Amino acid sequence: MFEYSARPDLLKDRIIVVTGAGRGIGEAVAKAYAAHGATVLLLGKNEENLNRVYDEIEAAGWPQPAVIPFNLETALPHQYDELAATVEREFGRLDGLLHNAGIVGPRTPIEQLSGENFMRVMQVNVNAAFMLTSTLLPLLKLSTDASVIFTSSGVGRKGRAYWGGYAVSKFATEGLMQVLADELDGVSSVRSNSINPGATRTDMRAKAYPGENPVVNPLPQDILPVYLYLMGADSIGVNGQALDAQ
């Protein structure tokens, strides 16, 4: 497990967008960011789940979050611009962006993977991450210390059979992170890195490995140190790195 101990006020007064914040790793990270002082903007397509996370953060006495219902699969370019305008109007800047939302898609041989399924995975995992990053980057540049975190995978660093669109999308994610990091290096306070969560007890993992005993994997709450490290000031200067949560 990534070893790091975050001080309680690590993210005090920071404004951070977390995608896929309604459940799984996104929910756990959003709560951890709030617990460490951040105002978390909860972005996802299931408003009921987002509202539940909102209520739990508020009940804990952490900074009041915000709910942003947003479907990354169907959103059009102008909707990203509208989202950025809303964030600017309500918060003035951003200090962090965690790209957590993603889908696996069918695990089949390439020759059996339909174009429709391939494009759906790429839309959610790559195109949406690009659109969100590019439209929110001006707000991130207003921060004195901003962090963009992309979610990768082991199959996005070494391809494996039957991982099809998901593996390809994660290779693309690593590429997007690296290009952004190189562009920002030395000219901006924004840094860009990726995290491979590893096998974690989530619904996505259960769908990908239906025969696996889920209790052999850690809970999302157990892999948080690297997410806190990369989002806080202790990782200033870390840019273009592919890190592992476990």
C-alpha positions as CSV (number, residue, x, y, z in Angstrom):
1,M,0.0,0.0,0.0
2,F,1.2,3.5,-0.8
3,E,2.6,4.9,2.5
4,Y,1.7,8.5,3.4
5,S,0.1,10.1,6.4
6,A,-1.9,13.3,5.6
7,R,-2.1,16.0,8.2
8,P,-5.7,16.9,9.2
9,D,-5.7,20.3,7.4
10,L,-4.0,19.1,4.2
11,L,-6.7,20.4,1.9
12,K,-8.1,23.3,3.9
13,D,-9.9,25.9,1.8
14,R,-9.2,23.9,-1.5
15,I,-11.9,23.5,-4.1
16,I,-11.8,20.1,-5.8
17,V,-13.9,18.4,-8.4
18,V,-14.3,14.6,-8.1
19,T,-16.0,12.7,-10.9
20,G,-17.9,9.5,-10.2
21,A,-18.3,10.7,-6.7
22,G,-21.5,8.9,-6.0
23,R,-20.1,5.5,-5.0
24,G,-17.0,3.3,-4.8
25,I,-13.6,4.9,-4.9
26,G,-15.0,8.3,-5.9
27,E,-17.2,8.4,-2.9
28,A,-14.4,7.4,-0.5
29,V,-12.0,9.9,-1.9
30,A,-14.6,12.7,-1.9
31,K,-15.2,12.1,1.8
32,A,-11.5,12.0,2.5
33,Y,-10.9,15.3,0.7
34,A,-13.8,16.9,2.7
35,A,-12.5,15.4,6.0
36,H,-9.2,17.1,5.3
37,G,-10.8,20.5,4.7
38,A,-11.7,20.7,1.0
39,T,-14.9,22.0,-0.5
40,V,-15.7,19.0,-2.8
41,L,-17.7,19.4,-6.0
42,L,-19.4,16.0,-6.4
43,L,-19.8,15.2,-10.1
44,G,-21.7,12.2,-11.4
45,K,-24.7,11.0,-13.4
46,N,-26.7,9.5,-10.5
47,E,-28.1,12.5,-8.5
48,E,-29.5,10.3,-5.8
49,N,-26.1,8.8,-5.0
50,L,-24.5,12.3,-5.1
51,N,-27.1,13.7,-2.7
52,R,-26.5,10.8,-0.3
53,V,-22.7,11.6,-0.3
54,Y,-23.5,15.3,0.1
55,D,-25.7,14.6,3.2
56,E,-23.1,12.4,4.8
57,I,-20.3,15.0,4.3
58,E,-22.6,17.7,5.7
59,A,-23.6,15.5,8.7
60,A,-20.0,14.9,9.5
61,G,-19.4,18.7,9.9
62,W,-16.9,19.0,7.0
63,P,-17.0,21.9,4.5
64,Q,-20.3,22.0,2.6
65,P,-19.9,20.2,-0.8
66,A,-21.8,20.9,-4.0
67,V,-23.6,18.4,-6.2
68,I,-23.1,18.6,-10.0
69,P,-25.3,16.1,-11.9
70,F,-23.5,15.5,-15.2
71,N,-23.5,12.6,-17.6
72,L,-20.1,12.1,-19.1
73,E,-21.4,9.7,-21.7
74,T,-23.9,12.0,-23.3
75,A,-22.6,15.6,-22.5
76,L,-22.0,17.8,-25.5
77,P,-19.1,20.3,-25.8
78,H,-21.2,23.4,-24.9
79,Q,-22.3,21.6,-21.7
80,Y,-18.7,21.4,-20.5
81,D,-18.4,25.1,-21.2
82,E,-21.5,25.8,-19.2
83,L,-20.2,23.6,-16.3
84,A,-16.9,25.6,-16.2
85,A,-18.8,28.9,-16.2
86,T,-20.9,27.7,-13.3
87,V,-17.9,26.6,-11.3
88,E,-16.2,30.0,-12.0
89,R,-19.3,31.9,-11.0
90,E,-19.9,30.0,-7.8
91,F,-16.3,29.3,-6.7
92,G,-13.9,31.5,-8.6
93,R,-11.2,28.9,-9.1
94,L,-10.3,25.2,-8.8
95,D,-7.5,23.7,-6.8
96,G,-7.9,20.1,-7.9
97,L,-9.6,17.7,-10.4
98,L,-9.8,14.0,-9.9
99,H,-10.9,12.0,-12.9
100,N,-12.3,8.9,-11.2
101,A,-15.4,8.1,-13.3
102,G,-15.0,5.3,-15.8
103,I,-16.6,2.1,-17.3
104,V,-15.1,-1.2,-18.1
105,G,-17.2,-2.3,-21.1
106,P,-17.4,-5.8,-22.4
107,R,-14.4,-8.1,-21.7
108,T,-14.1,-9.8,-25.0
109,P,-11.6,-10.5,-27.8
110,I,-11.0,-7.5,-30.0
111,E,-12.6,-9.2,-33.0
112,Q,-15.8,-9.6,-31.0
113,L,-15.9,-6.1,-29.5
114,S,-18.6,-4.0,-31.2
115,G,-17.7,-0.5,-32.4
116,E,-20.6,0.8,-30.3
117,N,-19.2,-0.6,-27.1
118,F,-15.6,0.5,-27.9
119,M,-16.7,4.0,-28.6
120,R,-18.8,4.2,-25.4
121,V,-15.8,3.2,-23.3
122,M,-13.6,5.7,-25.0
123,Q,-16.3,8.4,-24.6
124,V,-16.5,8.1,-20.9
125,N,-12.9,7.2,-20.0
126,V,-11.0,9.4,-22.5
127,N,-13.1,12.0,-24.4
128,A,-14.9,13.2,-21.3
129,A,-11.7,13.4,-19.3
130,F,-10.2,15.5,-22.1
131,M,-13.2,17.8,-22.3
132,L,-13.4,18.3,-18.6
133,T,-9.7,19.0,-18.3
134,S,-9.5,21.4,-21.1
135,T,-12.5,23.4,-20.0
136,L,-11.5,23.5,-16.3
137,L,-7.8,24.2,-16.9
138,P,-8.2,28.0,-16.9
139,L,-9.8,27.7,-13.4
140,L,-7.0,25.4,-12.2
141,K,-4.4,27.9,-13.4
142,L,-5.9,30.5,-11.0
143,S,-4.8,28.3,-8.1
144,T,-1.3,28.7,-6.6
145,D,-1.0,24.9,-6.3
146,A,-3.4,22.8,-8.4
147,S,-3.5,19.1,-9.1
148,V,-5.1,17.0,-11.8
149,I,-5.3,13.3,-11.2
150,F,-6.2,10.7,-13.8
151,T,-7.3,7.2,-13.0
152,S,-5.3,4.5,-14.8
153,S,-5.1,0.7,-14.5
154,G,-2.6,-2.0,-14.7
155,V,-3.9,-2.9,-18.1
156,G,-3.3,0.7,-19.2
157,R,0.4,0.2,-18.6
158,K,0.7,-3.3,-20.0
159,G,-2.0,-4.6,-22.3
160,R,-3.7,-7.9,-21.6
161,A,-6.0,-10.1,-23.6
162,Y,-9.7,-9.5,-23.5
163,W,-9.5,-6.1,-21.8
164,G,-10.3,-4.4,-25.2
165,G,-11.7,-0.9,-25.0
166,Y,-10.9,-0.5,-21.3
167,A,-7.2,-1.2,-21.7
168,V,-7.0,1.0,-24.8
169,S,-8.8,3.8,-22.9
170,K,-6.4,3.6,-20.0
171,F,-3.3,3.7,-22.3
172,A,-4.9,6.9,-23.8
173,T,-5.4,8.2,-20.3
174,E,-1.8,7.8,-19.5
175,G,-0.9,9.6,-22.7
176,L,-3.2,12.5,-21.9
177,M,-1.7,12.8,-18.5
178,Q,1.8,12.8,-19.8
179,V,1.1,15.3,-22.6
180,L,-0.6,17.6,-20.1
181,A,2.2,17.3,-17.6
182,D,4.8,18.2,-20.2
183,E,2.9,21.2,-21.4
184,L,2.4,22.5,-17.8
185,D,6.0,21.8,-16.7
186,G,7.8,24.9,-15.6
187,V,5.0,27.2,-16.9
188,S,2.1,26.6,-14.6
189,S,1.4,25.8,-10.9
190,V,-0.8,22.9,-12.2
191,R,0.6,19.4,-12.0
192,S,-0.7,16.2,-13.7
193,N,-0.3,12.6,-12.5
194,S,-2.1,9.3,-12.7
195,I,-3.1,6.6,-10.1
196,N,-3.6,2.9,-10.7
197,P,-6.0,2.0,-7.8
198,G,-5.3,-1.7,-8.2
199,A,-7.8,-4.5,-7.3
200,T,-10.3,-2.8,-5.0
201,R,-13.7,-3.9,-3.6
202,T,-16.0,-2.0,-6.0
203,D,-19.0,-2.7,-8.2
204,M,-16.7,-2.2,-11.2
205,R,-14.3,-4.8,-10.0
206,A,-17.2,-7.3,-9.3
207,K,-18.4,-6.9,-12.9
208,A,-15.0,-7.4,-14.4
209,Y,-14.3,-10.4,-12.1
210,P,-17.7,-12.0,-11.4
211,G,-16.1,-15.2,-10.0
212,E,-13.7,-13.5,-7.6
213,N,-14.3,-13.4,-3.9
214,P,-14.5,-9.6,-3.2
215,V,-13.2,-9.8,0.3
216,V,-9.7,-10.6,-0.9
217,N,-9.5,-7.0,-2.2
218,P,-9.1,-3.8,0.0
219,L,-12.0,-1.4,0.4
220,P,-11.8,2.0,-1.3
221,Q,-11.2,3.5,2.2
222,D,-8.0,1.5,2.4
223,I,-6.3,3.0,-0.7
224,L,-6.7,6.7,0.0
225,P,-3.1,7.8,1.0
226,V,-1.9,8.3,-2.6
227,Y,-5.1,10.3,-3.5
228,L,-4.4,12.6,-0.6
229,Y,-0.7,12.9,-1.3
230,L,-1.2,13.9,-5.0
231,M,-4.0,16.4,-4.2
232,G,-2.1,18.2,-1.4
233,A,0.9,20.5,-1.3
234,D,3.2,17.7,-0.2
235,S,3.3,16.6,-3.9
236,I,4.3,20.0,-5.3
237,G,6.9,19.2,-8.0
238,V,5.6,15.7,-8.7
239,N,4.4,15.9,-12.3
240,G,3.9,13.4,-15.0
241,Q,4.2,10.4,-12.7
242,A,2.2,7.1,-12.8
243,L,1.7,6.0,-9.2
244,D,0.1,2.9,-7.7
245,A,-2.3,3.0,-4.8
246,Q,-1.2,-0.5,-3.6
